[in-house]
Amino acid sequence: MAYDSFNVLKSSAVPLPIENVDTDQIIPARFLKATERTGFGDNLFRDWRYDKNDAPKADFVLNNPTYSGKILVGGKNFGSGSSREHAAWAIYDYGFRCVVSSFFADIFRGNAINVGVLPVQVSPEFLHQIFTAIEADPKAELEVSLPEQTITIVATGASEKFAINGYKKNNLLNGFDDIDYLQAMKSEISTFAENR
């Protein structure tokens, strides 16, 4: 498996109610030198998390111990900008397994799914409900069910469906990247080749 399989995730969430978060804000270009997927979490939102002396900025949400969890809730148009897959690597490496927004850049959406991060696109109204729930209780939990394709605010029971490509859904459920998917079909591919 390329990454942990995703089925149902129940977790508190970290709110980032900022619109148009681009990939350079997620992981600044100066940190793109490595080719391995590890270590990028240290520099997730680097310029927002730390000052020029590398001291944590107290007013940034990732430095606030009030908030924690495996779900990042962002504003509209999350992951815009350049196509760097390192942005998805940084989110996964930090420990997030799901990002919620009312709109995702297509390339970011694909990169996230390919490394095991589920992008859940909700309506603007439901996103507002999520932010309101977290504001009322920083430990408020969300439940994300990939099999059912639903996201639920546990405290209120409010729920909404989300869309995902069937092939990508299957890969996430199994922890597969594209190569793993082909490897899992190795015997079928061999049988097909032999019968040609």
N, C-alpha and C positions, 0 to 999 in steps of 0.2 A: 504494500500500500504506500502511496505517495504521501499521505497525510491521514490524520484521524478521520474515521467515517463520521458523517453527520446524520443524526436521526431526529431526536427531539432535544432541544436545548432550553433549559429553564434556568434563568439567571437574572441577577440585577443588571443594571445597565449604566453606562457612562454617557451623560448627555453632552453633545457638542452642537448646540443650536446655531451653527454658523453656515450660511449659504455659500455656494461656489467654492468649496474646499477643493483645491487642485492638488495634483500629485506632487508638485514641488513643495507644497506646504506639508503634505503627508510625510515625504522623505526628501529633504533637500538634495540637489544634484551632487553636491560635494561628497555625499556618502554612497555613491553608486559604484564605487571601485571594485567591490567584492562580487564574485560570481556565485558563491554559495548562498543559500537562502537564510542562513542563520546570522544573528547579530544585528539585524536591521531594526529590531524592536527598541534597542537602546536609543535610536535616533528618530523614532516615530514622533512627528510634529516637533522636531528638534528646536526650531527657531521660536516656536510658541511655548515650549516647555522650559527652555533655559535662556538666561541672559548671556551677554557677551563674555562673561567670566565663568560660564558653565554652571552658574548657580540656578537651581530650580525657581521658576517664577510661581509664586504662591497663588496667583489668581488664575492659573491655567488648570483646567479640570483634571488632567492626568496627575497633577501634583496635589490634588485635594483628596485626602483619605476618606472623605465622606462618600465618595463614589467609587464603585468597583464593579467587576463583573466581566463576562465574556461577550457582552453585546455593546457595540458602540452605536449611539443614535445620533446621526448627523442631520444637518439641514439640507435643503433642496440643492440638487446638482453636486452630489458628492463624487469626487474622483475625476473631475474635469482636468483639462490640460494635457500634458504629454502622456504618451502611452506606457511609461515605465512600469514594468511589472514589479519592480522593487517596492512600490507603494503597497501593493497587496502583500508582499513578503513581510514588510514592516508591521502591518496590521496583524498578520498571523503570528509573527515572531513575538510580538508584544503580549499576545494571549487572547486577542479577540477572535471569535469564531463566527460572528455575525455582525453585519453593519446594516442599519436601518436608515432609510432616507425616503423622501418623496420623489426623488429622481436620481439616477446614476448615469454617469458617462458610460457608454457602451463598452469601451475598451477596458475601463476599470472593472466593470461588472464581469467581463470574461476572465480577466487576470485574477480577480478575487476567487471566483469559482474554481479556477485551475489550481489554486493552492489550498483549497479547503475552507475558504471564508464564504459564507452564504450572504449575498446581498439581498435584502428584503425590501422591495419597493412597496410603499403604502401610499394611501391618499394623503394629501396635505392635512385633511381634517383628522385622520387617525394619527398622523405624526404629532399633531398638536395635542391630542389626547395622551400620547405617550409622554411627551415633555411635561405635561401638566401632572401626570401620575408620579413622575420622578421628582418633580419639584415638591409635591406634597409629601413624598416619602422616598428619600434617596436609596432605600433598600427595596423599593418596589420591584417586583419580578415580572419579567416577560417570559412567555413560553412560545418558542418557535418550533413548530412541527413541520419538518420537511415532507414526511409522507402525506400529511393532510394539506400541506401548503397554507398553513394558517399562522398568524401571530396574534397572541392574546395578552392583554394586560391582566395578570392574574387577580389582582385586588378587585377589579370591577367586572371581570368577565367579558369586557369588550374585545371583539375579535375581528380580524379582517383576513381575507384570502390574499395570497400573492402568487404571481406567475413565475414559472421557471421552465426552461427548455427541458424536455423529457430526458434527453441524452445526458445533459449536465446534472439533472436531478439524480439519475441512476449512478453517475460517477461519484457524486457527493455521498450518497447513501452507502457506497462501497469503499470510499476513501481512494478512489481511482483518479489518476490523471489520464491523459489520452493514451500514453504508452501502456499503463496498467490495464486499461480497457482492452487494448489489442492483445496483451499477454493473456488475459482471461479467456480470450476466444481462440487461443493458439491451436487447440485440438480441432475446433470447427474449421479454422482456416486451413489446417493441414488436410483435413478430410475433403474440403472443397477443392483444394489444389490437386489432390490425388485423383479426383473424379473428373477433372477437366480433360 
